């Protein structure tokens, strides 16, 4: 399937990078060291104030363990989607096997964990 991609949105890219960096518990200084760039440059990227070279994109993606399609366009690959579905099915299977009291506790813990890592539980 060949769908036309729009030029990338630097602000959206920066937000995805910032979100992933925070999710991993890294400061901008730590990311800057990992990608061998200045902290201000990392800040500018996260705020969408500047573009970046392919080398910088690759370094950030590797340092944050991010898929390039997701980082640049907010899209995930079919393989990634399949892994997410497999992970979800694994969680469902584990929770289904637990007694009701543990199941409710596990769901509450999972929601707390997701909220604490910067994502909103549904």
C-alpha positions in Angstrom: 0.0 0.0 0.0 1.6 3.3 -1.1 0.0 6.1 0.7 1.4 9.6 0.3 3.0 11.0 3.4 2.9 14.6 4.3 6.1 16.4 5.3 6.9 15.7 8.9 5.5 17.9 11.6 8.5 19.0 13.7 6.4 19.9 16.7 4.6 16.5 16.7 8.0 14.7 16.2 9.4 16.7 19.1 6.4 15.8 21.3 6.8 12.1 20.6 10.6 12.3 21.3 10.0 14.2 24.6 7.2 11.7 25.7 9.4 8.7 25.0 12.4 10.3 26.8 10.3 11.1 29.9 8.8 7.6 29.7 12.3 6.2 29.9 13.2 8.5 32.8 15.9 10.3 30.9 16.7 14.0 31.2 17.5 16.1 28.1 21.2 16.1 29.3 21.2 12.3 29.3 19.7 12.1 25.9 22.2 14.7 24.6 25.1 12.6 25.9 23.7 9.5 24.3 23.3 11.1 20.9 26.5 13.2 21.2 24.7 16.5 20.7 24.2 19.7 22.8 21.4 19.7 25.4 20.1 22.9 23.8 19.8 21.1 20.5 17.8 18.3 22.1 15.6 21.0 23.7 15.1 22.7 20.3 14.2 19.4 18.7 11.6 18.5 21.4 10.0 22.0 21.0 9.9 21.6 17.2 12.2 24.6 16.7 14.6 23.0 14.3 14.9 20.0 12.0 17.5 17.3 12.3 19.8 15.3 10.1 19.3 11.7 9.3 22.2 10.8 11.6 20.5 12.6 14.5 17.2 10.9 13.8 18.8 7.5 13.8 20.7 8.3 17.0 17.6 9.4 18.8 15.6 6.5 17.5 18.3 4.1 18.7 18.8 5.8 22.1 15.1 5.8 22.8 14.3 2.5 21.2 11.8 4.2 18.9 10.5 3.0 15.6 11.4 5.7 12.9 7.9 5.6 11.4 6.4 6.3 14.7 9.0 9.0 15.6 8.6 10.8 12.3 4.9 10.2 11.4 3.2 8.8 14.5 2.6 5.5 12.6 3.4 2.0 13.7 4.2 -0.8 11.4 2.1 -3.9 11.0 4.7 -6.0 12.8 4.7 -3.6 15.7 0.9 -3.6 15.7 1.0 -7.5 15.8 3.4 -7.4 18.8 1.1 -5.0 20.6 -1.9 -7.3 20.0 0.2 -10.3 21.2 1.2 -8.4 24.3 -2.4 -7.4 25.0 -3.6 -11.0 24.6 -0.8 -12.2 27.0 -2.1 -9.7 29.6 -5.7 -10.7 29.1 -4.7 -14.4 29.5 -2.8 -13.7 32.7 -5.6 -11.6 34.2 -8.3 -14.1 33.2 -6.5 -16.9 35.1 -6.2 -14.9 38.3 -8.8 -15.1 41.1 -11.2 -12.1 41.1 -9.5 -10.4 44.1 -6.1 -10.6 42.4 -7.6 -9.6 39.0 -9.0 -6.4 40.4 -5.8 -5.6 42.2 -3.7 -6.3 39.1 -5.9 -4.0 37.0 -5.5 -1.2 39.5 -1.8 -1.7 39.7 -1.5 -1.7 35.9 -3.5 1.5 35.7 -1.3 3.2 38.3 1.8 2.0 36.5 0.6 3.4 33.2 -0.4 6.7 34.7 3.0 7.0 36.5 4.9 6.4 33.3 3.1 9.3 31.5 0.3 7.5 29.8 -3.4 7.7 30.6 -5.2 4.5 31.5 -8.7 4.1 30.0 
